[in-house]
Amino acid sequence: MNPRNEKLTLPEVLTEIRMSRAAFYRMRARGKAPKCHKLPNGQIRVRRSDLDAWFNDCEVAPC
């Protein structure tokens, strides 16, 4: 499997970005979170490539 297509669970994402579940869901409600995929069982997955792209977009340009 291509690592860029790896699907991360929500706990894995939260650990990596060091964010609480509540904060993540607030960001998601505002459309500021990485692209999420909801499975038929209600679980959330985030593609590695989507998380990396989101994280890169969060970087602040140096002054």
Sequence and secondary structure as in RCSB ss.txt:
>XXXX:A:sequence
MNPRNEKLTLPEVLTEIRMSRAAFYRMRARGKAPKCHKLPNGQIRVRRSDLDAWFNDCEVAPC
>XXXX:A:secstr
  GGG EEEHHHHHHHHT  HHHHHHHHHTT S   EE TTS EEEEHHHHHHHHHHH     
